[in-house]
Amino acid sequence: AEIADRVCVMLKGEIVESGSVNQILVDPRHRYTRALISAVPRLGSMADKDGPEKFPLVIYNAEVSQPEVSA
């Protein structure tokens, strides 16, 4: 990593996970860390779309829910 070698993930002021940048980004253990990482848009994920779309809502203590689409 260019800026940090280690990462701490905090939820409501408490550290829920810490480790090397690689460990946290590649193999996150805590469900909140996994939710944070899954919320990051993937480069090129909307390349074949006609326009911008809403990203799925990520709730760390549940599953990923799909956004409502207005007709």
N, C-alpha and C positions, 0 to 999 in steps of 0.2 A: 504494500500500500504506500501511496505517496505521502499521506498525512499522518496516519496512525498505524501502529502495529497491533494494537489491541482495541477491543470494542466492549462497551458496557451498554446493555439495553435496560432502560428504566421504564417502569410502569407505576404511575402515581407516586413518584419519588423513591421507589424501591428498585434495587438492581435485581432483575429477574434472570439475567444471563450475562456472562462475560467470557471472553476468550480471545483468541487471535482473530484478526480480520477474516482470514480464510475459513477458520472453523465456524464463525458466526454466519458468514454469508453463504457458505457451501452446505453446511450441515447444522442449521439452527435447531436447538432442542426445545426451547420454550414455545408454546403455541402463540404467544404475543409476538415473539421475534419472527416466527413463520408468517404471521398475519402482516407484519410490517413489510417484510421482504416481498410477499405476494402482492402488496399494494403498489409496488413500483412498476410503472408502465414498461413494457418491453419494446425496445427500438424496432420499428418496422411492423409492429403488431396490427397496425391499421392501414398498411400500405395498399391493400386491395379494397378498401372501403371508399364510398363516394364522399363521405364527410365524417366529421368527428362523431364519436359515439361515447356514451357514458361508460365509465369503467365499473366493474362489479364492486358492490359494497363489501368491504372486508370487516367482519366483526370477529375480534380475536377469540371470543369464547364460543363461537359457533362456526358454521360452515360459511363459505363464500356465497353470497346471494347475488343473483343477477339483477341489474337495474331495471326499473319499469320503463317500458318504451311507450311513448305517447303515439297514438295513431293520427 
